[in-house]
Amino acid sequence: MDEVDVPWFQDGLRFKCTGCGKCCTGSPGYVYLSDQDLEKLAAHFQLSLEKFSRKYVRLIDGGAALLDKPVSGDCVFLENNQCTVYESRPIQCKTFPWWIDHLRDPKDWDEAAERCEGINHPDAPLVAVEHIEEQCLTYLDNLVEMHFSLD
């Protein structure tokens, strides 16, 4: 019988969003948008996809990404360290910090913690491996949808 790889975070990881807004501030970085994200955000503002895209989207490497605020590089939807589209936020944002880049090994997780005070926060609950894997797969599925067409 084949041995199943057990993730290094099998016992869970500690994370609690502190609402600091650091994950939405400054450069570099992009928030890439899937078709689902675009539709949800356009509906949030009661705009057509075309109008929403003209107002809030730029093309990066052939894909749609949210605009940044011109001087700060902050997310265009960040106001007073709060997300103004929280209920409609993109999948990339919803699945943070459960991205594959943060979960490859403990070193990557600790590097992410240097940029996010909610990672390994002393008051953070222990997030179960099942939830972590589900969120990571959602993030990866979204990437596949954005970059590969099976039509």
N, C-alpha and C positions, 0 to 999 in steps of 0.2 A: 504494500500500500504506500502511495506517495505521501511524503510529509508535506503538510500545509504550512506555508510561510506564515508566521505570526508577526504582525506588525510590532515595531518597537514600542508603539504607544498602546499596546494591548490592554494595559490597565487604565487607559483614559488619559486625558490631558486637562490641565486647568486653563479655563478661559472665561472671562466675564467682560463684556463690553462696558467700558467706563464712560462712554459718551464723550471722550476727549476730542474726537474728530480728526485725530492725527492720520488715520487711514485715508482720509479724504482731502488732505492738505498737501500742498507743495508738489514740486516735480522731483524726479521724473516719474512717469507712470501714466497709464491709460486705463479708462474704464471702457472695455469693448462691449458692444451691444449686439445681442442676437436679434433675430426678427421678433421673437417673443418679447424681449425687453423693449424694443422700439414700439411695438403695438401697445404694451402696457403703459409706457410713459406717455405716449401720444394720447391715450384715453384719459390718463390722469389729468392732463391739461386741456382735454376736450379739443384737441387739434387733430387735423389730418396727419398722416404719416409724413407727407411732404412738408407741411408747415412746421411740424415738430422738428424734422430733420434739418430744415433750413435754419432754425433758430438755435438748436442745441447740439448738433452733430457735426463731426468732421470725419474725413476719411484718413485712416492710418493703415498703411500697407494693404490697401484695398478693402479694409473693413471699417464698419461704423464704430466710432468712439465718441464719448461725451466730450463736449468742449470743457476747457478749463477757464477759470477766471483769468483775464489777461495779465495782471501784474503778479498775483500770488501763486498762480498755478493750482489753486484749490478747485475742487469740484464745483461746477456751475450751480449745483443744487445745495451747496453747503451754506447755511446762514447761522451765525452765532454758534458754531460748532454742532449744529443739528442738521440732519438730512431733511430737506423739505419735501422729499418724495419717498419717504421711508417705506410706506406700504407698497409702493410701486417700484422700489429700487431694483436695479439690474441684478441678475443672478450672480455676477462676479462679486457684487457687494454683499449680497445675502449669504454667500458661502464663505466669506472671510471669517476667520483665518485658516479655514480648512482646505487650503490649496495644496496641490501636490508639491509645489516648491517649498512649502513649509513643513511637509510631512515625510520627506525622504529619510531623514535621520535626525537625531536629537540636536545636532549642530545647527541644522537648518531651522528647527523650531526655536532654538535659543537666539539665532540671528533675527528671526521675525520678532521675538520678544524685545529686542533692542529698539524696535520701531513701534511696538504696540504695547502699551502698559497693561492691557487686559490679559495678555498671554502670561501665564504663570502668576497672575495676580494673587496675593495672599488670601483675598476673600472670594476668589473664583471657585465655583463648583467644579467637581471632577466631571468632565464630559465623557460619556461612554464611547467606547471604540465604535460601536454600531452607528452612532450619530455622526461621528467624525468621518467614517467611511462613506456614509450616505451623502453627506455634504460634499465630500471630495469627489464622489462619482457624479453628483449633480453638476459641479463645476466643470469636470472633464467632459461630460456629455454636452454641456453648453459650448465648450471649445470646439468639439467635433462638429456640432451643428453649424457653428459660425464659419468653420474653415473647410468643411468637406461637404460636397453635394452628392447625394446618392441618386439623384434623378437621372 
